[in-house]
Amino acid sequence: MTLAAAMPIAAYDHAIRRLWVQLQGLPQRLKEVHVWSARVAAPPTGVEAHMHTVPTLVACLDGVARVTGGPAGRGARHAVDLGPGDALLILPGVWHQHEPLRPGSSCYSQGFQAAFSDLLLAEHGARLWSKVPIDPCRHLAEAIVTATTPSERRTAVAALIEQVLAEPAEPLGRLHPALSAMISALWHRLHEPITARDVIAASGLGRSQAFALFQDYFGESPKRALTRQRLELARALLSEGFPVTEVAARCGFPTRATFTRLVRRELGAPPSRLGG
């Protein structure tokens, strides 16, 4: 069923219903679309930041939605306060943190996993988390990335939201704490030379149980997820013009040679040919 069809289930919750109505009106109320590109090589000091390997979108529905981190330089703290109708596109490799929403504020955010796109509608004290098919949402998100003018970005963001509203949606329940710990390891430590064993160990469970939990959610093994996410991040950073040696370090490879071998094996070309 579509996200719209899912709403009657939550109609008894007035807060969720209010969020839904706000999302419906967002394409017509879009104002400024900010873009953060990768400018922070390590987690900013004093900020419980994380990063993603694919583009993510945050939009304010009401009040103020604050995101900290961003492109202010190594160790710096930067923030953007999104007002109603403002959006922020966070490109791969940007260290950031979503600040808690204050009463009267609400937001919509969208990211991408290996097999689906996850959506969050939230306000102070209420949230609706769900997932929709990854395509064509991922393609529409890339259109935001490649847009060259403010008008093109607003049009691309509106197209993505309208697609979300028409997609079959499935509610996502509260994550198992062990799964949350493994996801946190990916989001917070991808720049370190961690292995699939480290991801499994973060769960605190036995290997078989943790592996099954991870596989069920991501649709792939921890080893494959690490490889895929590192390659996603590497491609994004190379396309932004970062040097190969720096990209290798930011993606958690101990040496440039190790990085080059993996890229050749997985993608059939050296890193230097993936930029631009």
Residue pairs with C-beta under 8 A, 6 or more apart in sequence:
1 168
1 169
2 165
2 166
2 167
2 168
2 169
3 20
3 119
3 130
3 132
3 164
3 165
3 166
3 167
3 169
4 165
4 166
6 130
6 169
6 171
7 16
7 17
7 20
10 16
10 17
10 20
10 128
11 17
13 126
15 123
15 125
15 126
16 121
16 126
16 128
18 106
18 123
19 61
19 106
19 108
19 121
19 122
19 123
19 126
19 128
20 121
20 128
22 61
22 62
22 106
22 108
23 61
23 108
23 121
23 161
23 165
24 165
26 59
26 61
26 85
26 108
26 158
26 161
27 157
27 158
27 161
27 162
28 158
29 84
29 85
30 59
30 85
30 87
30 154
30 157
30 158
31 83
31 84
31 85
31 86
31 154
32 85
32 86
32 87
32 150
33 86
33 87
33 88
33 89
33 144
33 150
33 153
33 154
33 157
34 80
34 82
34 86
34 87
34 88
34 89
35 88
35 89
35 91
35 153
36 69
36 70
36 71
36 80
36 88
36 89
36 90
36 91
36 94
36 96
37 71
37 91
37 94
37 240
38 71
38 91
38 92
38 93
38 94
38 236
38 237
38 240
38 242
38 250
39 70
39 71
39 72
39 73
39 94
40 69
40 70
40 71
40 72
40 73
40 74
40 76
40 94
40 95
41 74
41 191
41 246
41 249
41 250
42 74
42 75
42 95
42 191
43 49
43 95
43 188
43 191
44 69
44 72
44 74
44 75
44 76
44 77
44 95
45 75
45 77
46 77
47 68
47 69
47 77
47 95
47 97
48 97
49 68
49 69
49 95
49 96
49 97
49 188
50 95
50 96
50 97
50 184
50 187
50 188
51 92
51 93
51 94
51 95
51 96
51 187
51 190
51 191
52 90
52 92
52 94
52 111
52 187
53 92
53 93
53 190
53 229
53 230
53 232
53 233
53 236
54 92
54 111
54 112
54 138
54 141
54 232
54 236
55 89
55 90
55 91
55 92
55 112
55 141
55 142
55 144
55 145
56 89
56 90
56 109
56 110
56 111
56 112
57 87
57 88
57 89
57 90
57 109
57 110
57 111
57 141
57 144
57 157
57 160
58 65
58 67
58 82
58 87
58 88
58 90
58 98
58 107
58 108
58 109
59 65
59 82
59 85
59 86
59 87
59 88
59 107
59 108
59 109
59 157
59 161
60 82
60 83
60 84
60 85
60 86
60 87
60 105
60 106
60 107
61 84
61 106
61 107
61 108
61 121
61 123
62 84
62 104
62 105
62 106
62 123
63 84
63 101
63 102
63 104
63 105
63 106
64 81
64 82
64 83
64 102
64 105
65 81
65 82
65 86
65 98
65 99
65 101
65 105
65 106
65 107
66 79
66 80
66 81
66 82
66 98
66 99
67 79
67 80
67 82
67 88
67 90
67 96
67 97
67 98
67 99
68 77
68 78
68 79
68 96
68 97
68 99
69 77
69 78
69 94
69 95
69 96
69 97
70 78
70 79
70 80
70 94
70 95
70 96
71 78
71 94
72 78
79 99
80 88
82 88
82 107
87 157
89 144
89 145
89 153
89 157
90 96
91 145
91 236
91 240
92 232
92 233
92 236
92 237
93 233
93 236
93 237
93 250
98 109
100 124
101 107
101 122
101 123
101 124
102 124
103 124
103 125
104 124
105 123
105 124
106 121
106 122
106 123
106 124
107 120
107 121
107 122
107 123
108 119
108 120
108 121
108 122
108 161
109 119
109 120
109 122
110 117
110 118
110 119
110 120
110 137
110 141
110 160
110 164
111 117
111 118
112 118
112 134
112 137
112 138
112 141
113 131
113 134
113 217
113 218
113 219
114 218
114 219
114 220
114 225
114 228
115 134
115 218
115 219
115 220
116 131
116 132
116 133
116 134
117 131
117 132
117 133
117 134
117 137
117 138
117 164
118 129
118 130
118 131
118 172
119 129
119 130
119 131
119 132
119 164
119 169
120 127
120 128
120 129
121 127
121 128
121 129
122 128
128 171
129 171
129 172
130 169
130 170
130 171
130 172
131 169
131 170
131 172
132 164
132 167
132 168
132 169
132 170
133 167
133 168
136 163
137 160
137 163
137 164
137 167
140 156
140 159
140 160
140 163
141 160
143 156
143 159
143 160
144 153
144 156
144 157
144 160
147 153
147 155
147 156
175 183
175 217
176 213
178 203
178 204
178 205
178 209
178 210
178 213
179 203
179 213
179 214
179 217
181 202
181 203
181 204
182 199
182 200
182 202
182 203
182 210
182 213
182 214
182 222
184 202
185 194
185 198
185 199
185 202
186 199
186 225
186 226
186 229
189 198
189 252
190 226
190 229
190 230
190 233
190 251
190 252
191 249
191 250
191 251
191 252
192 252
193 252
193 253
193 254
194 226
194 252
195 223
195 226
196 221
196 222
196 223
196 226
199 214
199 222
199 225
199 226
200 207
200 210
200 211
200 214
200 222
203 209
203 210
203 213
203 214
205 213
211 221
211 222
214 221
214 222
214 225
215 221
218 225
220 228
227 262
227 266
230 251
230 252
230 253
230 262
231 262
231 263
231 266
231 267
233 250
233 251
234 247
234 248
234 251
234 259
234 263
234 271
234 274
235 274
237 246
237 247
237 250
237 251
238 244
238 247
238 271
238 274
238 275
238 276
239 274
239 275
239 276
241 275
241 276
242 250
244 256
244 259
244 260
244 271
244 272
245 256
247 259
247 271
248 255
248 256
248 258
248 259
248 260
248 271
251 259
253 259
253 262
259 271
260 270
260 271
263 269
263 270
263 271
263 274
264 270
267 274
